[in-house]
């Protein structure tokens, strides 16, 4: 038994050193009765291309796009969204309203709403300087004049009582795992190319099992379409463990990407 405990502790320590941003386990202090999280990862060139094509004001992270030798670096963090807690649903809140308002949903949690157009008006998250330095490398909208991390915590984190470092550290760890997975390698190897949804599904299946494919939602924009975001449903009970076949919550809508879509390259 002692040997098992020592081995488990050693593996946990090794895992914490190997994965950027890994810290204390993520724990909801309130409204913990939800089934899964959605990990939202942007394909950064596709996101920026959408902003450019829509003739919207480009955020700093899109104005300053640079090529990367490691193409998996273009798979960046958008957020981590707890699903609708059952205790909030019992107050008459449906999933559509929850996804729109998050922590500002009325009648509960009824916290101050932060507009997407005014992200920097959200309170500072209070994350540690060391984690903030990691975050800006993998969440390009964090800090600066974009303040994505403030908006994400105000909408999806604060009402659960998540420790900010644990919340964003979990995002960093999960992003790193996906980037270094078979699907992440697939995205990197087809950078700037048109790919098929079937081929990407096969990469997911090879990494995590066939059932896990249904936990991945792909969002595209444009015609011909380009990838902008991947949304991954992860079981709440698996959020603090390395990703595996049992981590995912199948059943998510597959998204709006067609059978073929482009993995856009940096630049316009």
C-alpha positions as CSV (number, residue, x, y, z in Angstrom):
1,X,0.0,0.0,0.0
2,X,2.8,2.4,0.9
3,X,4.5,1.7,-2.4
4,X,1.3,2.5,-4.2
5,X,1.0,5.8,-2.4
6,X,4.6,6.7,-3.1
7,X,4.2,5.8,-6.8
8,X,1.0,7.8,-7.1
9,X,2.6,10.8,-5.4
10,X,5.7,10.5,-7.7
11,X,3.5,10.4,-10.8
12,X,1.5,13.4,-9.7
13,X,4.7,15.3,-9.0
14,X,6.1,14.3,-12.4
15,X,2.8,15.3,-14.1
16,X,2.8,18.7,-12.4
17,X,6.4,19.4,-13.6
18,X,5.7,18.3,-17.2
19,X,2.5,20.3,-17.8
20,X,2.7,24.1,-17.9
21,X,0.4,25.9,-15.5
22,X,-0.4,22.8,-13.4
23,X,-1.2,23.8,-9.8
24,X,-3.7,22.8,-7.1
25,X,-6.8,20.9,-8.2
26,X,-9.6,22.9,-9.6
27,X,-12.5,22.9,-7.1
28,X,-15.9,24.7,-7.3
29,X,-16.7,26.1,-3.9
30,X,-20.3,26.9,-4.9
31,X,-22.8,25.5,-7.5
32,X,-20.6,22.4,-8.0
33,X,-23.6,20.2,-9.1
34,X,-22.8,20.4,-12.9
35,X,-21.8,17.5,-15.1
36,X,-19.1,18.8,-17.4
37,X,-16.9,21.7,-18.5
38,X,-16.4,23.0,-22.0
39,X,-12.8,23.7,-22.9
40,X,-12.8,26.3,-25.7
41,X,-9.6,26.5,-27.7
42,X,-9.2,29.0,-30.6
43,X,-7.4,28.3,-33.8
44,X,-5.8,31.8,-33.5
45,X,-5.2,32.5,-37.3
46,X,-8.8,31.6,-38.0
47,X,-10.1,33.8,-35.2
48,X,-8.0,36.7,-36.5
49,X,-9.1,36.1,-40.1
50,X,-12.7,36.3,-38.9
51,X,-12.1,39.6,-37.3
52,X,-10.4,40.9,-40.4
53,X,-13.1,39.6,-42.8
54,X,-15.8,41.1,-40.6
55,X,-14.0,44.5,-40.8
56,X,-14.0,44.7,-37.0
57,X,-11.4,46.5,-35.0
58,X,-8.5,44.1,-34.8
59,X,-7.3,43.3,-31.2
60,X,-3.6,43.7,-30.5
61,X,-3.0,39.9,-30.6
62,X,-4.3,39.9,-34.2
63,X,-2.4,43.0,-35.3
64,X,0.9,41.4,-34.1
65,X,0.5,37.9,-35.5
66,X,3.8,36.1,-36.0
67,X,4.8,32.8,-37.5
68,X,5.7,30.0,-35.1
69,X,8.1,27.1,-35.7
70,X,5.8,25.0,-33.5
71,X,2.4,25.2,-35.3
72,X,0.6,23.8,-32.2
73,X,1.2,27.2,-30.6
74,X,-1.7,28.5,-32.8
75,X,-4.1,26.4,-30.7
76,X,-4.7,28.9,-28.0
77,X,-7.0,29.3,-24.9
78,X,-10.4,30.9,-25.1
79,X,-11.9,29.7,-21.9
80,X,-13.2,27.0,-19.6
81,X,-17.0,27.0,-19.1
82,X,-18.8,25.0,-16.4
83,X,-22.1,23.6,-17.7
84,X,-25.4,24.7,-16.1
85,X,-25.5,23.5,-12.5
86,X,-28.6,21.6,-11.5
87,X,-29.2,23.9,-8.5
88,X,-29.4,26.9,-10.9
89,X,-31.6,25.1,-13.4
90,X,-34.1,24.5,-10.6
91,X,-34.5,28.2,-10.4
92,X,-36.0,28.2,-14.0
93,X,-32.7,28.9,-15.8
94,X,-32.2,27.1,-19.1
95,X,-28.9,26.3,-20.8
96,X,-29.3,29.0,-23.5
97,X,-29.6,31.7,-20.8
98,X,-26.8,30.2,-18.8
99,X,-24.4,30.3,-21.8
100,X,-25.3,33.9,-22.6
101,X,-25.0,35.3,-19.1
102,X,-23.0,32.8,-17.0
103,X,-22.4,34.2,-13.5
104,X,-24.6,37.2,-14.3
105,X,-27.7,35.0,-14.8
106,X,-30.8,36.0,-13.0
107,X,-32.3,35.0,-10.6
108,X,-29.0,33.2,-9.7
109,X,-26.0,33.7,-9.4
110,X,-27.1,37.3,-10.2
111,X,-23.5,38.7,-10.3
112,X,-22.5,41.9,-12.1
113,X,-22.5,41.4,-15.9
114,X,-19.5,42.3,-18.0
115,X,-20.0,43.1,-21.7
116,X,-17.8,41.4,-24.3
117,X,-17.2,44.8,-25.8
118,X,-15.8,46.1,-22.5
119,X,-13.7,43.2,-21.2
120,X,-11.2,45.5,-19.4
121,X,-14.1,46.8,-17.2
122,X,-14.1,43.5,-15.5
123,X,-12.3,43.3,-12.1
124,X,-8.7,42.1,-12.2
125,X,-8.5,38.4,-11.6
126,X,-5.6,38.5,-9.1
127,X,-3.7,35.7,-10.7
128,X,0.0,35.4,-9.7
129,X,2.6,37.2,-11.8
130,X,4.3,33.8,-12.7
131,X,1.0,32.4,-14.0
132,X,0.1,35.6,-15.8
133,X,3.4,35.4,-17.7
134,X,2.5,31.8,-18.8
135,X,-1.0,32.8,-19.7
136,X,-0.2,35.6,-22.1
137,X,1.9,33.0,-24.1
138,X,-1.1,30.6,-24.6
139,X,-4.1,32.9,-24.3
140,X,-3.2,35.8,-26.6
141,X,-6.1,37.9,-25.5
142,X,-5.0,37.9,-21.9
143,X,-3.7,41.2,-20.4
144,X,-2.9,44.2,-22.5
145,X,-5.9,46.0,-24.0
146,X,-7.9,42.8,-24.6
147,X,-8.4,41.6,-21.0
148,X,-9.9,38.2,-22.1
149,X,-8.9,36.6,-18.9
150,X,-10.9,39.2,-16.9
151,X,-14.0,38.6,-19.0
152,X,-13.7,34.8,-18.8
153,X,-13.3,34.8,-15.0
154,X,-16.1,37.3,-14.5
155,X,-18.5,35.3,-16.7
156,X,-17.6,31.7,-16.1
157,X,-15.4,31.5,-12.9
158,X,-16.1,33.9,-10.1
159,X,-19.5,32.6,-9.1
160,X,-18.1,29.1,-8.6
161,X,-15.5,30.4,-6.2
162,X,-12.6,29.0,-8.3
163,X,-9.2,30.1,-7.1
164,X,-8.0,32.2,-10.1
165,X,-4.6,30.5,-10.4
166,X,-6.2,27.0,-10.3
167,X,-8.8,28.0,-12.9
168,X,-6.3,29.4,-15.4
169,X,-3.7,26.9,-14.5
170,X,-6.1,24.2,-15.5
171,X,-6.7,25.8,-18.8
172,X,-3.0,25.9,-19.4
173,X,-2.6,22.3,-18.6
174,X,-5.5,21.1,-20.7
175,X,-4.3,23.3,-23.7
176,X,-0.9,21.8,-23.4
177,X,-2.3,18.2,-23.4
178,X,-4.4,18.8,-26.5
179,X,-1.5,20.5,-28.3
180,X,0.7,17.6,-27.6
181,X,-1.9,15.0,-28.5
182,X,-2.5,13.2,-31.8
183,X,-5.2,15.7,-32.8
184,X,-2.8,18.5,-31.9
185,X,-0.1,17.0,-34.1
186,X,-2.7,16.6,-36.9
187,X,-3.5,20.3,-36.8
188,X,0.2,21.3,-36.8
189,X,1.0,19.0,-39.7
190,X,-1.8,20.4,-41.9
191,X,-1.2,24.1,-41.0
192,X,-2.4,26.3,-43.8
193,X,-4.1,23.4,-45.6
194,X,-7.7,22.3,-46.2
195,X,-8.5,19.2,-44.1
196,X,-11.5,16.9,-43.8
197,X,-13.6,16.6,-40.7
198,X,-13.4,12.8,-41.0
199,X,-9.6,12.9,-40.9
200,X,-9.6,15.0,-37.7
201,X,-12.2,12.7,-36.2
202,X,-9.9,9.8,-36.9
203,X,-7.1,11.6,-35.0
204,X,-9.3,12.1,-32.0
205,X,-10.5,8.5,-32.1
206,X,-6.9,7.3,-32.3
207,X,-6.0,9.4,-29.3
208,X,-9.0,9.0,-27.0
209,X,-11.3,6.4,-28.5
210,X,-14.2,6.5,-30.9
211,X,-16.8,7.7,-28.4
212,X,-14.8,10.8,-27.5
213,X,-15.2,12.2,-31.1
214,X,-18.7,13.3,-30.1
215,X,-17.3,15.5,-27.3
216,X,-15.5,17.7,-29.8
217,X,-17.3,20.6,-31.5
218,X,-15.7,22.4,-34.4
219,X,-16.6,26.0,-35.2
220,X,-15.9,27.6,-38.6
221,X,-16.5,30.8,-40.4
222,X,-16.5,31.9,-44.0
223,X,-17.1,30.3,-47.4
224,X,-14.9,28.4,-48.1
225,X,-14.8,27.7,-44.4
226,X,-11.9,28.1,-42.0
227,X,-11.6,26.8,-38.4
228,X,-12.0,29.3,-35.6
229,X,-12.5,27.3,-32.5
230,X,-12.7,23.8,-30.9
231,X,-15.0,23.2,-28.0
232,X,-14.4,20.1,-25.9
233,X,-16.7,18.7,-23.3
234,X,-14.8,17.3,-20.3
235,X,-16.5,15.5,-17.4
236,X,-16.5,17.5,-14.2
237,X,-15.1,14.5,-12.3
238,X,-12.2,14.2,-14.7
239,X,-11.0,17.8,-14.8
240,X,-8.0,17.3,-12.6
241,X,-6.7,14.1,-14.2
242,X,-4.7,13.7,-17.4
243,X,-7.0,13.4,-20.4
244,X,-7.9,9.9,-21.4
245,X,-10.8,8.0,-23.1
246,X,-12.9,8.4,-20.0
247,X,-12.4,12.1,-19.6
248,X,-14.9,13.3,-22.2
249,X,-18.6,13.9,-22.2
250,X,-20.0,12.8,-25.5
251,X,-23.1,14.3,-26.9
252,X,-22.0,17.8,-27.7
253,X,-23.4,19.3,-31.0
254,X,-20.7,18.7,-33.7
255,X,-20.5,22.4,-34.6
256,X,-20.9,24.2,-37.9
257,X,-17.8,23.2,-39.8
258,X,-18.5,21.5,-43.1
259,X,-16.9,18.3,-44.3
260,X,-13.9,20.2,-45.6
261,X,-12.4,23.3,-44.0
262,X,-9.1,25.2,-43.9
263,X,-6.6,25.5,-41.0
264,X,-5.8,29.1,-41.7
265,X,-2.2,30.3,-41.5
266,X,-1.0,33.5,-39.8
267,X,-1.6,36.7,-41.6
268,X,-4.4,38.0,-43.8
